[in-house]
Amino acid sequence: MSGPQPPAPDPIAVAAELARSLPERMRALAPACVPAPQEIREHLERAWGLDAPRPAAEVVRAIAALLERWSTHVVHPRYYGFFNPSVTPEAVAGDLLAAAYNPQLAAWTHAPVANELERHLLRTLGAAAGFGAPDEFLAHFTSGGAEANHSALLVALTHRFSGFGREGLAACTRRPAFYVSAGAHDSFPKAAHAVGLGRDACRKVGTDAAYRLDLGALASSVQRDRRAGFEPFFVAATLGTTACGALDPLAELAEFCARENLWLHADGAWGAAWALVPELRHCFAGLSLADSLTLDAHKALQVPMGAGIFFCRHPESVRRTFRTATDYMPAAAGSADDPYASTMQWSRRAIGLKVFVALASAGMPGVVGMLRGMAARGDALRAKLAAAGWSVVAPTPLPLACFTHAGLGTDESAVRAAADAVIATGDAWIAPIRAPDGRWLLRACITSHLTTDGDLDALVAALSTLRARA
Ligand SMILES: *Cc1c(COP(=O)(O)O)cnc(C)c1O
């Protein structure tokens, strides 16, 4: 006779322990592993028929093992890739609360405190970043930067063209056109498609030698469009372009947009977080003049995906864009906005909880210190690359370096092969990118608050070894 069975391990405790110890285990893993789809599919067919129950704690362990085996580990301190952060334990803990309590954000009355926590946080964050005083803007969380940019375009259309909400583009007597730099994020043409403008309405404007939007080119493009019968209505300045980390000249753009009656959106999905750092604030001059702003907490702020934020200085236009009324939704509470009627989403996870727990734990000084440290590591990376004989192209104050050397050239295949060779060492993940002028460059971005100077040395050493071998 066997004695009483020990209680089954608690799946939440197992998952929490795996999450807690992940940073220690992570350094032993290669940042990247890219299996063939078939390899994973065959494993799932074989091992995961889903036809019988299994102990949940075992399932949790097995799935974590799969994630460790078959992922590009964006939380790895030597993942120098596309703005995907190492996450802080505080943020992970906040996300667990969101999953467990599962507040339904759609209607204020269903999640009063979760809604108010988000409101409080976003008013504080927007003001700290220099977007404006808390009463000057409305803000909400989004799935990410793409949704925030899409929201900006939609709100700007609704703001400008009075019949747009009811009749769509038929209400626009002239065809709307808008402007982004050649280095802007591709969520803009996608949003142009989604809102019915069509992708061609997104004009890609040339850049200067630092890969920043060129004001002269913008002015010519706007004039040309007006003469051709289009109605320019919107400009998106990028604060930290994806490939090169360029900061478009926001203050000059604000002046231009005010003069030309154009909505100015600042896409700072990654870079705008550094507006929180006092000594970098000057790089974001003009932010208080932008009509709207995108900022992703799931990038520089080291919070799990997804946590985009849309800030807008025209609350009534936001409400007009997303308004709706139904019989089955609970009635609004006093002056509070119901998210289902003032944002793109309807049912929504409490995205803000993880951000709130992370920011409240670190305090603003802690967040600023972390961002300052990452920026300093960016400076160190550029200096180390230069000292090792690399030419750093179009430097930015943000922690990102694009670099090349004469022997490598700027053709796609050679630069891709160089990045692949770094990844194949298992020591680091870097990317090949095409700069707005067409040159292919190597790109390394400090996306993790855990990246140390030693990690940077390892990257530069790997690059030097591979270059010597080439
Ligand atoms: C990441 C990024 C986006 C898209 O944001 P998601 O969070 O991936 O949806 C848009 N613009 C810029 C500048 C970005 O860095």
The ligand as an SDF file (V2000), in Angstrom:
LIG
                    3D

 15 15  0  0  0  0  0  0  0  0999 V2000
    8.9950   49.1150  -32.4670 C   0  0  0  0  0  0  0  0  0  0  0  0
    8.6050   50.3010  -33.2310 C   0  0  0  0  0  0  0  0  0  0  0  0
    7.3350   50.4140  -33.7880 C   0  0  0  0  0  0  0  0  0  0  0  0
    6.3350   49.2920  -33.7310 C   0  0  0  0  0  0  0  0  0  0  0  0
    6.0040   49.0410  -32.3860 O   0  0  0  0  0  0  0  0  0  0  0  0
    5.4750   47.6090  -31.9010 P   0  0  0  0  0  0  0  0  0  0  0  0
    5.5200   47.7720  -30.4320 O   0  0  0  0  0  0  0  0  0  0  0  0
    6.4380   46.6030  -32.4380 O   0  0  0  0  0  0  0  0  0  0  0  0
    4.1110   47.4390  -32.4250 O   0  0  0  0  0  0  0  0  0  0  0  0
    7.0050   51.5850  -34.4290 C   0  0  0  0  0  0  0  0  0  0  0  0
    7.8960   52.5810  -34.5360 N   0  0  0  0  0  0  0  0  0  0  0  0
    9.1340   52.4950  -34.0230 C   0  0  0  0  0  0  0  0  0  0  0  0
   10.0670   53.6580  -34.1710 C   0  0  0  0  0  0  0  0  0  0  0  0
    9.5330   51.3460  -33.3440 C   0  0  0  0  0  0  0  0  0  0  0  0
   10.7430   51.2840  -32.8050 O   0  0  0  0  0  0  0  0  0  0  0  0
  1  2  1  0
  2  3  1  0
  2 14  2  0
  3  4  1  0
  3 10  2  0
  4  5  1  0
  5  6  1  0
  6  7  2  0
  6  8  1  0
  6  9  1  0
 10 11  1  0
 11 12  2  0
 12 13  1  0
 12 14  1  0
 14 15  1  0
M  END
$$$$
